[in-house]
Amino acid sequence: MPVDAPASLPALAAPQPPNRQVTDGPNRIASVRTAFVHPKRRAARTTSSLTVNAWRLSQWYLEIGLLSLMGYPGDHRNRLVMEATKVPWA
């Protein structure tokens, strides 16, 4: 399973401030979730594009995980690039 934040989701792939060096997709999703659930009083840390990109990536992880559990070896419609691609383990 690829864990890097994909370039097709620019809000997640964008560099973060130096004090937060989270580069992989699952940690980016977790940081968006944390910022959403526990917002700072002064300013919200999530934007709508960041939230949407985190949602799309989490859906893709769920789909790939289910396909992996079923042992699916073929092509699938990758929602991140909107085209048919091979599953990562094929």
N, CA, C and O atoms as a Tinker XYZ file with bonds, in Angstrom:
   360  protein
     1  N      0.839000   -1.179000    0.000000    73     2
     2  CA     0.000000    0.000000    0.000000    64     1     3
     3  C      0.882000    1.241000    0.000000    63     2     4     5
     4  O      1.766000    1.374000    0.847000    81     3
     5  N      0.654000    2.143000   -0.935000    73     3     6
     6  CA     1.418000    3.393000   -0.922000    64     5     7
     7  C      0.948000    4.285000    0.218000    63     6     8     9
     8  O     -0.254000    4.430000    0.440000    81     7
     9  N      1.880000    4.876000    0.935000    73     7    10
    10  CA     1.509000    5.725000    2.059000    64     9    11
    11  C      1.870000    7.191000    1.841000    63    10    12    13
    12  O      1.500000    8.037000    2.655000    81    11
    13  N      2.578000    7.510000    0.772000    73    11    14
    14  CA     2.910000    8.908000    0.513000    64    13    15
    15  C      1.657000    9.679000    0.143000    63    14    16    17
    16  O      0.738000    9.133000   -0.466000    81    15
    17  N      1.626000   10.959000    0.518000    73    15    18
    18  CA     0.512000   11.815000    0.112000    64    17    19
    19  C      0.624000   12.011000   -1.396000    63    18    20    21
    20  O      1.636000   12.532000   -1.864000    81    19
    21  N     -0.386000   11.609000   -2.172000    73    19    22
    22  CA    -0.287000   11.671000   -3.622000    64    21    23
    23  C     -0.278000   13.105000   -4.149000    63    22    24    25
    24  O     -0.904000   13.998000   -3.579000    81    23
    25  N      0.440000   13.300000   -5.241000    73    23    26
    26  CA     0.532000   14.625000   -5.859000    64    25    27
    27  C     -0.792000   15.058000   -6.464000    63    26    28    29
    28  O     -1.001000   16.249000   -6.692000    81    27
    29  N     -1.700000   14.110000   -6.732000    73    27    30
    30  CA    -2.997000   14.458000   -7.307000    64    29    31
    31  C     -3.919000   15.137000   -6.297000    63    30    32    33
    32  O     -4.976000   15.645000   -6.670000    81    31
    33  N     -3.533000   15.151000   -5.037000    73    31    34
    34  CA    -4.284000   15.858000   -3.996000    64    33    35
    35  C     -3.395000   16.992000   -3.475000    63    34    36    37
    36  O     -2.704000   16.831000   -2.468000    81    35
    37  N     -3.415000   18.133000   -4.162000    73    35    38
    38  CA    -2.432000   19.186000   -3.866000    64    37    39
    39  C     -2.498000   19.738000   -2.451000    63    38    40    41
    40  O     -1.460000   20.113000   -1.907000    81    39
    41  N     -3.656000   19.803000   -1.838000    73    39    42
    42  CA    -3.736000   20.353000   -0.485000    64    41    43
    43  C     -3.051000   19.438000    0.524000    63    42    44    45
    44  O     -2.508000   19.915000    1.520000    81    43
    45  N     -3.071000   18.126000    0.279000    73    43    46
    46  CA    -2.388000   17.189000    1.178000    64    45    47
    47  C     -0.915000   17.062000    0.843000    63    46    48    49
    48  O     -0.095000   16.830000    1.732000    81    47
    49  N     -0.567000   17.210000   -0.425000    73    47    50
    50  CA     0.826000   17.053000   -0.846000    64    49    51
    51  C      1.652000   18.309000   -0.594000    63    50    52    53
    52  O      2.880000   18.262000   -0.671000    81    51
    53  N      1.000000   19.429000   -0.295000    73    51    54
    54  CA     1.715000   20.682000   -0.063000    64    53    55
    55  C      2.607000   20.561000    1.165000    63    54    56    57
    56  O      2.261000   19.871000    2.123000    81    55
    57  N      3.755000   21.230000    1.136000    73    55    58
    58  CA     4.638000   21.180000    2.302000    64    57    59
    59  C      3.982000   21.818000    3.526000    63    58    60    61
    60  O      3.192000   22.755000    3.413000    81    59
    61  N      4.324000   21.294000    4.676000    73    59    62
    62  CA     3.789000   21.814000    5.929000    64    61    63
    63  C      4.827000   22.703000    6.600000    63    62    64    65
    64  O      5.993000   22.700000    6.206000    81    63
    65  N      4.415000   23.461000    7.609000    73    63    66
    66  CA     5.384000   24.276000    8.342000    64    65    67
    67  C      6.497000   23.415000    8.933000    63    66    68    69
    68  O      6.299000   22.220000    9.156000    81    67
    69  N      7.664000   24.005000    9.189000    73    67    70
    70  CA     8.807000   23.225000    9.677000    64    69    71
    71  C      8.561000   22.468000   10.978000    63    70    72    73
    72  O      9.176000   21.426000   11.204000    81    71
    73  N      7.686000   22.965000   11.829000    73    71    74
    74  CA     7.442000   22.261000   13.087000    64    73    75
    75  C      6.536000   21.049000   12.925000    63    74    76    77
    76  O      6.339000   20.302000   13.884000    81    75
    77  N      5.982000   20.836000   11.743000    73    75    78
    78  CA     5.106000   19.678000   11.485000    64    77    79
    79  C      5.571000   18.969000   10.227000    63    78    80    81
    80  O      5.124000   19.304000    9.130000    81    79
    81  N      6.436000   18.019000   10.362000    73    79    82
    82  CA     6.983000   17.297000    9.225000    64    81    83
    83  C      6.242000   15.981000    9.004000    63    82    84    85
    84  O      6.838000   14.909000    9.115000    81    83
    85  N      4.970000   16.052000    8.697000    73    83    86
    86  CA     4.154000   14.876000    8.404000    64    85    87
    87  C      4.081000   14.761000    6.892000    63    86    88    89
    88  O      3.556000   15.655000    6.229000    81    87
    89  N      4.599000   13.675000    6.338000    73    87    90
    90  CA     4.647000   13.559000    4.886000    64    89    91
    91  C      3.803000   12.429000    4.334000    63    90    92    93
    92  O      3.512000   12.419000    3.138000    81    91
    93  N      3.400000   11.477000    5.160000    73    91    94
    94  CA     2.646000   10.357000    4.602000    64    93    95
    95  C      1.141000   10.587000    4.717000    63    94    96    97
    96  O      0.675000   11.354000    5.559000    81    95
    97  N      0.407000    9.914000    3.864000    73    95    98
    98  CA    -1.036000   10.099000    3.767000    64    97    99
    99  C     -1.816000    9.817000    5.038000    63    98   100   101
   100  O     -2.637000   10.644000    5.434000    81    99
   101  N     -1.593000    8.668000    5.705000    73    99   102
   102  CA    -2.360000    8.391000    6.920000    64   101   103
   103  C     -2.153000    9.448000    8.014000    63   102   104   105
   104  O     -3.104000    9.817000    8.702000    81   103
   105  N     -0.936000    9.928000    8.174000    73   103   106
   106  CA    -0.690000   10.958000    9.187000    64   105   107
   107  C     -1.298000   12.297000    8.786000    63   106   108   109
   108  O     -1.734000   13.062000    9.647000    81   107
   109  N     -1.330000   12.586000    7.486000    73   107   110
   110  CA    -1.988000   13.815000    7.033000    64   109   111
   111  C     -3.488000   13.737000    7.323000    63   110   112   113
   112  O     -4.083000   14.717000    7.772000    81   111
   113  N     -4.100000   12.583000    7.073000    73   111   114
   114  CA    -5.526000   12.405000    7.371000    64   113   115
   115  C     -5.763000   12.582000    8.870000    63   114   116   117
   116  O     -6.717000   13.247000    9.274000    81   115
   117  N     -4.902000   11.994000    9.687000    73   115   118
   118  CA    -5.046000   12.115000   11.139000    64   117   119
   119  C     -4.885000   13.561000   11.598000    63   118   120   121
   120  O     -5.592000   14.001000   12.505000    81   119
   121  N     -3.966000   14.304000   10.985000    73   119   122
   122  CA    -3.784000   15.697000   11.401000    64   121   123
   123  C     -4.971000   16.560000   10.983000    63   122   124   125
   124  O     -5.338000   17.489000   11.702000    81   123
   125  N     -5.578000   16.267000    9.827000    73   123   126
   126  CA    -6.787000   16.995000    9.414000    64   125   127
   127  C     -7.929000   16.673000   10.361000    63   126   128   129
   128  O     -8.683000   17.561000   10.760000    81   127
   129  N     -8.054000   15.418000   10.715000    73   127   130
   130  CA    -9.099000   15.015000   11.662000    64   129   131
   131  C     -8.908000   15.700000   13.006000    63   130   132   133
   132  O     -9.872000   16.198000   13.588000    81   131
   133  N     -7.685000   15.731000   13.504000    73   131   134
   134  CA    -7.408000   16.358000   14.793000    64   133   135
   135  C     -7.704000   17.855000   14.750000    63   134   136   137
   136  O     -8.291000   18.401000   15.684000    81   135
   137  N     -7.299000   18.518000   13.665000    73   135   138
   138  CA    -7.561000   19.958000   13.541000    64   137   139
   139  C     -9.062000   20.233000   13.423000    63   138   140   141
   140  O     -9.541000   21.274000   13.872000    81   139
   141  N     -9.790000   19.314000   12.829000    73   139   142
   142  CA   -11.230000   19.483000   12.678000    64   141   143
   143  C    -11.968000   19.265000   13.997000    63   142   144   145
   144  O    -12.881000   20.015000   14.341000    81   143
   145  N    -11.565000   18.240000   14.723000    73   143   146
   146  CA   -12.235000   17.894000   15.968000    64   145   147
   147  C    -11.809000   18.800000   17.121000    63   146   148   149
   148  O    -12.621000   19.124000   17.986000    81   147
   149  N    -10.540000   19.209000   17.137000    73   147   150
   150  CA    -9.998000   20.050000   18.207000    64   149   151
   151  C     -9.458000   21.360000   17.621000    63   150   152   153
   152  O     -8.246000   21.575000   17.629000    81   151
   153  N    -10.318000   22.224000   17.122000    73   151   154
   154  CA    -9.822000   23.457000   16.496000    64   153   155
   155  C     -9.257000   24.427000   17.525000    63   154   156   157
   156  O     -9.664000   24.434000   18.687000    81   155
   157  N     -8.324000   25.233000   17.079000    73   155   158
   158  CA    -7.804000   26.313000   17.928000    64   157   159
   159  C     -8.862000   27.399000   18.001000    63   158   160   161
   160  O     -9.634000   27.575000   17.058000    81   159
   161  N     -8.909000   28.112000   19.082000    73   159   162
   162  CA    -9.939000   29.135000   19.240000    64   161   163
   163  C     -9.768000   30.291000   18.267000    63   162   164   165
   164  O    -10.757000   30.831000   17.771000    81   163
   165  N     -8.561000   30.668000   17.994000    73   163   166
   166  CA    -8.324000   31.852000   17.172000    64   165   167
   167  C     -8.535000   31.615000   15.689000    63   166   168   169
   168  O     -9.097000   32.466000   15.000000    81   167
   169  N     -8.100000   30.487000   15.195000    73   167   170
   170  CA    -8.197000   30.251000   13.750000    64   169   171
   171  C     -8.375000   28.768000   13.476000    63   170   172   173
   172  O     -7.767000   27.919000   14.127000    81   171
   173  N     -9.207000   28.479000   12.515000    73   171   174
   174  CA    -9.372000   27.093000   12.073000    64   173   175
   175  C     -8.152000   26.704000   11.251000    63   174   176   177
   176  O     -7.662000   27.499000   10.449000    81   175
   177  N     -7.666000   25.498000   11.443000    73   175   178
   178  CA    -6.456000   25.071000   10.756000    64   177   179
   179  C     -6.739000   24.271000    9.490000    63   178   180   181
   180  O     -5.807000   23.925000    8.765000    81   179
   181  N     -7.968000   23.980000    9.216000    73   179   182
   182  CA    -8.278000   23.208000    8.017000    64   181   183
   183  C     -9.034000   24.081000    7.031000    63   182   184   185
   184  O     -9.840000   24.929000    7.411000    81   183
   185  N     -8.757000   23.855000    5.773000    73   183   186
   186  CA    -9.491000   24.526000    4.711000    64   185   187
   187  C    -10.421000   23.505000    4.075000    63   186   188   189
   188  O    -10.288000   22.303000    4.303000    81   187
   189  N    -11.354000   23.985000    3.284000    73   187   190
   190  CA   -12.292000   23.045000    2.660000    64   189   191
   191  C    -11.568000   22.130000    1.682000    63   190   192   193
   192  O    -11.905000   20.950000    1.588000    81   191
   193  N    -10.576000   22.648000    0.948000    73   191   194
   194  CA    -9.864000   21.785000   -0.003000    64   193   195
   195  C     -9.040000   20.731000    0.731000    63   194   196   197
   196  O     -8.934000   19.595000    0.268000    81   195
   197  N     -8.462000   21.095000    1.862000    73   195   198
   198  CA    -7.709000   20.128000    2.647000    64   197   199
   199  C     -8.626000   19.039000    3.192000    63   198   200   201
   200  O     -8.268000   17.861000    3.181000    81   199
   201  N     -9.797000   19.424000    3.663000    73   199   202
   202  CA   -10.758000   18.454000    4.186000    64   201   203
   203  C    -11.251000   17.523000    3.085000    63   202   204   205
   204  O    -11.350000   16.314000    3.294000    81   203
   205  N    -11.557000   18.070000    1.927000    73   203   206
   206  CA   -12.022000   17.252000    0.802000    64   205   207
   207  C    -10.922000   16.300000    0.344000    63   206   208   209
   208  O    -11.193000   15.128000    0.084000    81   207
   209  N     -9.695000   16.781000    0.243000    73   207   210
   210  CA    -8.593000   15.915000   -0.165000    64   209   211
   211  C     -8.353000   14.801000    0.846000    63   210   212   213
   212  O     -8.085000   13.665000    0.452000    81   211
   213  N     -8.442000   15.098000    2.127000    73   211   214
   214  CA    -8.285000   14.065000    3.156000    64   213   215
   215  C     -9.408000   13.037000    3.045000    63   214   216   217
   216  O     -9.174000   11.840000    3.210000    81   215
   217  N    -10.619000   13.499000    2.767000    73   215   218
   218  CA   -11.759000   12.582000    2.603000    64   217   219
   219  C    -11.551000   11.671000    1.397000    63   218   220   221
   220  O    -11.786000   10.466000    1.480000    81   219
   221  N    -11.111000   12.242000    0.277000    73   219   222
   222  CA   -10.883000   11.433000   -0.928000    64   221   223
   223  C     -9.792000   10.395000   -0.694000    63   222   224   225
   224  O     -9.924000    9.246000   -1.117000    81   223
   225  N     -8.711000   10.796000   -0.020000    73   223   226
   226  CA    -7.627000    9.855000    0.248000    64   225   227
   227  C     -8.079000    8.751000    1.201000    63   226   228   229
   228  O     -7.721000    7.589000    1.009000    81   227
   229  N     -8.854000    9.094000    2.214000    73   227   230
   230  CA    -9.329000    8.061000    3.140000    64   229   231
   231  C    -10.283000    7.093000    2.444000    63   230   232   233
   232  O    -10.265000    5.899000    2.743000    81   231
   233  N    -11.111000    7.579000    1.528000    73   231   234
   234  CA   -11.979000    6.683000    0.758000    64   233   235
   235  C    -11.146000    5.740000   -0.097000    63   234   236   237
   236  O    -11.454000    4.552000   -0.201000    81   235
   237  N    -10.091000    6.269000   -0.707000    73   235   238
   238  CA    -9.232000    5.428000   -1.547000    64   237   239
   239  C     -8.537000    4.361000   -0.709000    63   238   240   241
   240  O     -8.444000    3.207000   -1.129000    81   239
   241  N     -8.047000    4.738000    0.477000    73   239   242
   242  CA    -7.425000    3.744000    1.359000    64   241   243
   243  C     -8.416000    2.653000    1.728000    63   242   244   245
   244  O     -8.053000    1.477000    1.764000    81   243
   245  N     -9.650000    3.020000    1.999000    73   243   246
   246  CA   -10.678000    2.035000    2.332000    64   245   247
   247  C    -10.932000    1.095000    1.154000    63   246   248   249
   248  O    -11.002000   -0.121000    1.333000    81   247
   249  N    -11.070000    1.651000   -0.045000    73   247   250
   250  CA   -11.300000    0.824000   -1.235000    64   249   251
   251  C    -10.140000   -0.122000   -1.487000    63   250   252   253
   252  O    -10.346000   -1.308000   -1.748000    81   251
   253  N     -8.920000    0.398000   -1.409000    73   251   254
   254  CA    -7.747000   -0.441000   -1.662000    64   253   255
   255  C     -7.623000   -1.523000   -0.592000    63   254   256   257
   256  O     -7.263000   -2.662000   -0.892000    81   255
   257  N     -7.920000   -1.167000    0.641000    73   255   258
   258  CA    -7.872000   -2.160000    1.715000    64   257   259
   259  C     -8.858000   -3.289000    1.503000    63   258   260   261
   260  O     -8.531000   -4.458000    1.707000    81   259
   261  N    -10.079000   -2.933000    1.089000    73   259   262
   262  CA   -11.079000   -3.972000    0.822000    64   261   263
   263  C    -10.687000   -4.839000   -0.370000    63   262   264   265
   264  O    -10.848000   -6.059000   -0.334000    81   263
   265  N    -10.173000   -4.211000   -1.426000    73   263   266
   266  CA    -9.730000   -4.996000   -2.582000    64   265   267
   267  C     -8.586000   -5.933000   -2.198000    63   266   268   269
   268  O     -8.510000   -7.060000   -2.686000    81   267
   269  N     -7.711000   -5.467000   -1.334000    73   267   270
   270  CA    -6.601000   -6.311000   -0.870000    64   269   271
   271  C     -7.111000   -7.494000   -0.061000    63   270   272   273
   272  O     -6.653000   -8.622000   -0.247000    81   271
   273  N     -8.056000   -7.241000    0.834000    73   271   274
   274  CA    -8.617000   -8.331000    1.641000    64   273   275
   275  C     -9.311000   -9.382000    0.776000    63   274   276   277
   276  O     -9.312000  -10.568000    1.105000    81   275
   277  N     -9.903000   -8.933000   -0.338000    73   275   278
   278  CA   -10.588000   -9.870000   -1.238000    64   277   279
   279  C     -9.619000  -10.541000   -2.198000    63   278   280   281
   280  O    -10.010000  -11.449000   -2.933000    81   279
   281  N     -8.357000  -10.111000   -2.207000    73   279   282
   282  CA    -7.365000  -10.716000   -3.089000    64   281   283
   283  C     -7.518000  -10.320000   -4.543000    63   282   284   285
   284  O     -7.127000  -11.072000   -5.437000    81   283
   285  N     -8.078000   -9.160000   -4.788000    73   283   286
   286  CA    -8.326000   -8.705000   -6.159000    64   285   287
   287  C     -7.002000   -8.339000   -6.840000    63   286   288   289
   288  O     -6.256000   -7.514000   -6.313000    81   287
   289  N     -6.689000   -8.945000   -8.020000    73   287   290
   290  CA    -5.404000   -8.690000   -8.660000    64   289   291
   291  C     -5.442000   -7.766000   -9.880000    63   290   292   293
   292  O     -4.394000   -7.528000  -10.480000    81   291
   293  N     -6.584000   -7.246000  -10.265000    73   291   294
   294  CA    -6.698000   -6.545000  -11.546000    64   293   295
   295  C     -6.663000   -5.037000  -11.455000    63   294   296   297
   296  O     -6.056000   -4.452000  -10.558000    81   295
   297  N     -7.341000   -4.424000  -12.424000    73   295   298
   298  CA    -7.435000   -2.969000  -12.489000    64   297   299
   299  C     -8.595000   -2.474000  -11.625000    63   298   300   301
   300  O     -9.552000   -3.202000  -11.363000    81   299
   301  N     -8.485000   -1.242000  -11.199000    73   299   302
   302  CA    -9.585000   -0.597000  -10.487000    64   301   303
   303  C     -9.644000    0.868000  -10.913000    63   302   304   305
   304  O     -8.664000    1.410000  -11.423000    81   303
   305  N    -10.763000    1.487000  -10.707000    73   303   306
   306  CA   -10.912000    2.912000  -11.037000    64   305   307
   307  C    -10.371000    3.717000   -9.865000    63   306   308   309
   308  O    -11.007000    3.817000   -8.816000    81   307
   309  N     -9.203000    4.282000  -10.056000    73   307   310
   310  CA    -8.538000    5.029000   -9.004000    64   309   311
   311  C     -9.183000    6.397000   -8.869000    63   310   312   313
   312  O     -9.098000    7.213000   -9.787000    81   311
   313  N     -9.823000    6.659000   -7.747000    73   311   314
   314  CA   -10.535000    7.923000   -7.539000    64   313   315
   315  C     -9.590000    9.099000   -7.386000    63   314   316   317
   316  O    -10.032000   10.244000   -7.475000    81   315
   317  N     -8.306000    8.861000   -7.157000    73   315   318
   318  CA    -7.354000    9.953000   -6.990000    64   317   319
   319  C     -6.898000   10.531000   -8.326000    63   318   320   321
   320  O     -6.632000   11.729000   -8.423000    81   319
   321  N     -6.807000    9.700000   -9.343000    73   319   322
   322  CA    -6.386000   10.179000  -10.667000    64   321   323
   323  C     -7.489000   10.035000  -11.708000    63   322   324   325
   324  O     -7.314000   10.424000  -12.863000    81   323
   325  N     -8.635000    9.471000  -11.294000    73   323   326
   326  CA    -9.819000    9.315000  -12.141000    64   325   327
   327  C     -9.529000    8.542000  -13.431000    63   326   328   329
   328  O     -9.954000    8.929000  -14.519000    81   327
   329  N     -8.809000    7.460000  -13.278000    73   327   330
   330  CA    -8.580000    6.560000  -14.409000    64   329   331
   331  C     -8.335000    5.157000  -13.870000    63   330   332   333
   332  O     -8.095000    4.967000  -12.678000    81   331
   333  N     -8.399000    4.185000  -14.763000    73   331   334
   334  CA    -8.184000    2.796000  -14.360000    64   333   335
   335  C     -6.694000    2.545000  -14.177000    63   334   336   337
   336  O     -5.891000    2.850000  -15.058000    81   335
   337  N     -6.335000    1.992000  -13.035000    73   335   338
   338  CA    -4.933000    1.663000  -12.735000    64   337   339
   339  C     -4.884000    0.284000  -12.100000    63   338   340   341
   340  O     -5.898000   -0.229000  -11.627000    81   339
   341  N     -3.712000   -0.306000  -12.093000    73   339   342
   342  CA    -3.504000   -1.583000  -11.419000    64   341   343
   343  C     -3.522000   -1.355000   -9.920000    63   342   344   345
   344  O     -3.149000   -0.285000   -9.439000    81   343
   345  N     -3.954000   -2.360000   -9.192000    73   343   346
   346  CA    -3.881000   -2.266000   -7.739000    64   345   347
   347  C     -2.401000   -2.252000   -7.345000    63   346   348   349
   348  O     -1.585000   -2.845000   -8.051000    81   347
   349  N     -2.031000   -1.600000   -6.249000    73   347   350
   350  CA    -0.614000   -1.452000   -5.895000    64   349   351
   351  C      0.153000   -2.753000   -5.706000    63   350   352   353
   352  O      1.369000   -2.764000   -5.893000    81   351
   353  N     -0.497000   -3.836000   -5.348000    73   351   354
   354  CA     0.203000   -5.093000   -5.073000    64   353   355
   355  C      0.275000   -6.001000   -6.299000    63   354   356   357
   356  O      0.854000   -7.085000   -6.223000    81   355
   357  N     -0.300000   -5.583000   -7.425000    73   355   358
   358  CA    -0.282000   -6.427000   -8.629000    64   357   359
   359  C      0.989000   -6.237000   -9.435000    63   358   360
   360  O      1.161000   -6.873000  -10.475000    81   359
